[in-house]
Each structure stands twice: as C-alpha cells, then as structure tokens.
Amino acid sequence: MSAAETDDIDAVPARRPARWHIAVFLAPAFLVYTAVMILPLIETLRLSFFNVVAGQMQFVGLSNFQTLFGDPRLSADFWNALRNNVIFFIIHMLVQNPIGIALAAMLSIPKLRFAAFYRSAIFVPTLLSFVIVGFIWKLILSPIWGIAPWLMDLVGMKWAFAPWLGKPETALVTVSLISVWQYVGIPMMLIYAALLNIPDEVLEAAECDGITGWSQFWKIKLPLILPSIGIISVLTFVGNFNAFDLIYTVQGALGGPNGATDILGTLLYRTFFGFQNQMGDRSMGATIATVMFLIILAGVSLYLFVIQRRMRRYQF
Amino acid sequence: MTRLMKGMLLATTMLAPAGLAQAQETQLVIESWRNDDLPIWQEKIIPAFEAKNPNIKVTFAPMAPTEYNSAVNAKLDAGTAGDLITCRPFDLSLAMFEKGQLAPLNDLKGIENFTDVGKSAWTTDDGKTTFCVPMASVIHGFIYNKKAFEEVGVEVPKTEEEFFAVLDKFKENGTYIPLAMGTKDQWEAATMGYYNIGPNYWKGEDGRKALIAGTEKLTDPQWVEPYATLAKWKPYLGDGFEAQTYPDSQNLFTLGRAAIYPAGSWEIAPFKSQADFEMGAFPPPVKKAGDTCYISDHNDIGIGLNAKSANADAAKTFLSWVASPEFAELYANAAPGFFSLNSTPVKMEDKLAQEFVSWRENCKTTIRPSAAIVGRGQPNLDLEMWRVSANVINGSETPEQAGAETQKGLDSWYKPAK
C-alpha cells in the first residue's frame, strides 16, 4: 500500500493537491447562471417541440416550425419582422458604428480640448434607461407637444417635419436612429480604448515614413482596430436581433404603424405572452424564440469561424 | 436536477408571500386593468367594503390595460395571481373559465341581481354557468366642448351630414382641432371609431349576430361603409395625427384645443377632473334623419374568483357585495361612465353620464362585434380591426381592402355553425 503510494509520487513528481477552491469559487456563478440562463434556454428550445393537443402538452416534432413558416399569416408576420430586423441592423452598422469610430478617432486626437467632457456626454445616453430614452424621444418628436417641430420652424424647416413615428415609411428608420443615438457610446468607447492601445512607437515610425493625418488613420490605425470593430459588429448583431425594449416603449407591442416597426422581439412578445385580446401561445412563442436563437447563433458562428480566423492580429 | 432546481425556484417565490399572509385578517388582492381608477378604489370603494367587513383587507392591484391579459394569464398559470380577477367580457374570460382558472359563481349570493343580458358576457355558451359578477358596461359616443360649439355657432349634429358640416365649420374657423383622435396606438381608431359609428351601419345586434351566423360578411357594404366614413375623418384630425397617442388625444381635448372627442363613456371621470369647460355628449350620428339609432353599449367589466384562491370565502363575501345594489350605486357614481348592469335602477349624479345613459331609451344597443365568438381565434379579429381602422384613416388601405383583409383572417379559422 505505502509502496504503491511512493511509487505514484515517484512517477508524477509534480503532482499538486486537488484544487477544490476552483470548483468552490466557480460554483455560485455556475449555479446562478445555470438556473437563470441555461435551464430557461434549454426549456425554451424543448418547448418549441411541444404543443397542446387536445388539452395535453405533447411532443409534436417540427410541426410548430411548419406552422410558423407554412401558415400564411404567421409566416407573413415573421418575414416582415425579420426584414425589419435586418433593416434595423443595417442602419446600426451603417450609422452607429461608423459614427462611433469617427468619434473615437476624434477623441483620441491628443490636442483635443474638453475630451473628457465629450466622452462622458456621448456615453451618458447609453446609461439611461430605454424607457426614459423612448419617452423623451416620443415627446421630442411629438407633432403636438414636441420640441422638434418648433426647432425646425425656427430655422425655416417646418415643411420638412412629419409625424415620423406615425408613418409606415419613416417609423422604422426613426426608431433605429433613436437606438443609434442611445448606443453610439458603446462602439465609441471600445474603439477609443483600442486606439489608446496603439503604441506611440508605431505611430512615430509611421510619421518618420511620412504617413500622417488621414492616411495614418486608414493605413495604420484602422487595421490595428479591426479586431475591435469585429467585436462591435457581433455585439451590434446580437443586440439588434434581441432588441425589443426601445421598440416596445416607443411604438408599443404591435410595432405599429401597420407592423412597420415590428421586429422579432416584439413579434415574440406578442406571440408568447399575448397582447390585448390575442391570447398568448407559449409553444409558438418558444418556436419564434428558437428561430431567433438560431439566427443569432448562425451570425455569431459566421463571425467566429469565418471572419475572425482570417483577421490579422498584431502583437506589440 | 432540473426538477430539483425548479422546485427550489418555485419554493422561494411561492413561500415568501405565503409566510406574510399568516396575519389575523384575510388579505384579498384584485387584479385589474383599470389603473385610471386606482384612486376611486382606494378612497371610496374599498373603505366602504372594509367598514362592513373589518377582518378582510382588500388591495387593488391594477396594471396597464394592453398588458393585462397576458400578465394575468401568466400569473394564473403560475399560481401567483390575486384572489379576485377583473374579467374582460366574453371570449377572454371564457377561456380562463374553461381552463379552470375562474370558479363558477352560479350559487353566489347576489348573482340573482343581474338579468341574463347583464350576465351574457360572462356566461358559458350554453347559458348555464356564470363565472364573473357583472360590474359595468360602457357606451360609445362623442363628447364635445360646449364652449367651442357656442363660439363657432354650431348645433349638436344628428345626422352624418350635419356631423361633417360641423367638422367643416371647425376647420374653417381654425381655433379648434375638429376631432381629437390619433392613429398611433391603433386601438383608438377601432374602439372610438369603427365600433363607435359602426352599429348604425350594420344595425347593431342584427349585424353582429348575422356575422356570427355567417350570413353577413365583413366585406358586405354595411361592414365596409363605416371604414369609408372613418377615412373621411382624416382631414379633420390634428396635425401629425399619425403619431398622436391616446393620452395626446385626451390632453388635446381636456386642454380645450379640440372640439369633439370620439369617446367611450369611461372617459367621463378623468375628463371631469381635468377639463375646466362644460362638456356634452351626442350619440353616433345616423345616416338619415329619422333612422333608428344604434349605440355600442358594451358589457365591459366584471369580476371573478380565482379558482385557486386560498381565501375563497372572503373573496365570495366581496363578490356578493359587488353584486349588491349598494355597490352598484357607489361604483356608478364614483366612476361615472361605467354603467351598472344591476337590475336595480341606479341613481347617477353625473350629468354627462346621465346623457350617455339616456340614449338607451331611444337607441338600440349592441356590443362590440369582435368581442363574442368571432373574437376567439387567430388572427384575433379585434386586433385586426385595430390595425385596418388605423390604416384606413392613415390612407394606407382602402375601406374595401380593410373589409377583405379582416374577412380573410376570420375565414382562416372561423366556421359559422350551419
């Protein structure tokens, strides 16, 4: 017995005692995360394969998905929501992220005065509750009490004002821009941090080679912050396809007018919980949630396995 | 593992309130969507009940109307709902009863105070079981600013032609927005618009029953014409009505900036407390002078017993009191515009409320067409009518398209009994 022990010790001389503390310290987070995130997710995925048949919950295979994509109304609602969601995402990618990068680039100019003030001021909306943001913008843009028509009148632009949130053609763009206004601080901060991380030697070397100003941004800084831009794109993608709150506070659960701002989140809410006289349908809600999960999973996988691997990283 | 975890999660949420309820007196919680009425319940109704039943404490817990059904259904499923559930009329509450979430109230003391018509909204299709105590109905019509009418020198319109003539006068005059209504929240367009003026076209109950029987369709002229009339409202609405919400409309009217407000009688109490001008009301104008008028007198609100309530006895005491003439009088006067369904006549002090109720003498009454039987399926007819009514006013859909779309949705699940 004791001989075996010594043998073991001889064989593995560096064997350390079992590190129980790792498990102990991980346990609370693991348990809480499992209880509030992983179990509900698995339950949701499971629920999408079940439906009430003759008053009983039964396994129905893929028939919920068949209904979602086969039923003319439900599928029309779904595709409408998906299309709106894609537009919502594109507007964020085209407006929010470039502006965020531009702001970060300007903030990182060493001689800029009041940089700290600008940085905080631009970031503050991100900290505000979406309820407040939604309410404020609804008031600003209100054709009756809003400050927007009055301000536009001051500069003689009253003719250009329209009840943007109420028109099917403009509502989605307006809500997207409100969201951009709220969240532009996040890409700005991330890019700002990435820009600050670029060592001065690199920039000085560039200057020695005669690369300054704009070409310095395009040729030196931008390639170095590309990984951060990638992360931001993924965050935007996930955030946009999970979005619900702002649309709900500004346009209501119906995503009006006439479904023009209905995105996957609001469609899920209405289907799962019901709205006004429409009864909630958990199985169909879970089915939509599953499809949303798959869309996000596909997007993130595309980034992780295709784009991120091809991205060049620089070590300083 | 999952079961254990679920058990733990459940136990912590369920047992926590249970521990608190150990006190001497019984606590009752009322779930409701009438958040506008919170002060009325807290200051008038509940004290009156508690004075008689000192060992029962009642809490009124309202939430936003559009979220009520989803929230209360989720609470009922999870077993965390209050003891007393405010009942929406017809199909929604019926669904709750069929799931065994509402207790039958046939043998409740006081339920005999209601006629079959009063109970119809909360009785099973076979007419045998009643599951909510009827509280009130609401009547649709138009509330107007008397001062504005005098200033511009117009009379209360009786026919549709006169109605539009009045609107034209207001538009010419320019001081007032002729009609205070917006389409942003969508439901205003249907509830205050289509359901309000429609009964004159589809002849109230005749049309509604024919729709259920399948002998009339939503594409028939009597169902499409009200949309056409709604579309004609567009030029008389305020600037930017597309983005005007329900509270915006209410404020425009009570601040005296609008002349006419397409209304439901539930507005009376809040309007009285906010507006400083005199208000009058008129029923939806008929097409030709002398036509029979029809009004929407919709059984709107009842109250039922959560079948899983731990305090069923105390809750029944409360429900019996709600069914009593005493409550009827208290409620009808505390919340003018909610008209009692009790068969004992109720004396109402409020002039405006009296005006609304007086229409019952001359006009035939009906309920909202999407509420009973045809409101049961997917897509929900009520929500569809919200959407198309708003579209028609916005001009993004023609009345014919609106009719065709709603009928198509109805056809997809509803087969009238032959």
Boltz contact constraints between the chains, C-beta under 6 A:
constraints:
  - contact:
      token1: [A, 35]
      token2: [B, 5]
      max_distance: 6.0
  - contact:
      token1: [A, 73]
      token2: [B, 379]
      max_distance: 6.0
  - contact:
      token1: [A, 143]
      token2: [B, 239]
      max_distance: 6.0
  - contact:
      token1: [A, 143]
      token2: [B, 240]
      max_distance: 6.0
  - contact:
      token1: [A, 143]
      token2: [B, 243]
      max_distance: 6.0
  - contact:
      token1: [A, 144]
      token2: [B, 248]
      max_distance: 6.0
  - contact:
      token1: [A, 163]
      token2: [B, 240]
      max_distance: 6.0
  - contact:
      token1: [A, 163]
      token2: [B, 242]
      max_distance: 6.0
  - contact:
      token1: [A, 163]
      token2: [B, 243]
      max_distance: 6.0
  - contact:
      token1: [A, 165]
      token2: [B, 243]
      max_distance: 6.0
  - contact:
      token1: [A, 166]
      token2: [B, 184]
      max_distance: 6.0
  - contact:
      token1: [A, 166]
      token2: [B, 242]
      max_distance: 6.0
  - contact:
      token1: [A, 166]
      token2: [B, 243]
      max_distance: 6.0
  - contact:
      token1: [A, 167]
      token2: [B, 242]
      max_distance: 6.0
  - contact:
      token1: [A, 254]
      token2: [B, 186]
      max_distance: 6.0
  - contact:
      token1: [A, 256]
      token2: [B, 186]
      max_distance: 6.0
  - contact:
      token1: [A, 258]
      token2: [B, 391]
      max_distance: 6.0
  - contact:
      token1: [A, 273]
      token2: [B, 70]
      max_distance: 6.0
  - contact:
      token1: [A, 274]
      token2: [B, 69]
      max_distance: 6.0
  - contact:
      token1: [A, 274]
      token2: [B, 70]
      max_distance: 6.0
  - contact:
      token1: [A, 276]
      token2: [B, 66]
      max_distance: 6.0
  - contact:
      token1: [A, 277]
      token2: [B, 380]
      max_distance: 6.0
  - contact:
      token1: [A, 277]
      token2: [B, 382]
      max_distance: 6.0
  - contact:
      token1: [A, 278]
      token2: [B, 380]
      max_distance: 6.0
  - contact:
      token1: [A, 278]
      token2: [B, 383]
      max_distance: 6.0
  - contact:
      token1: [A, 280]
      token2: [B, 70]
      max_distance: 6.0
  - contact:
      token1: [A, 280]
      token2: [B, 73]
      max_distance: 6.0
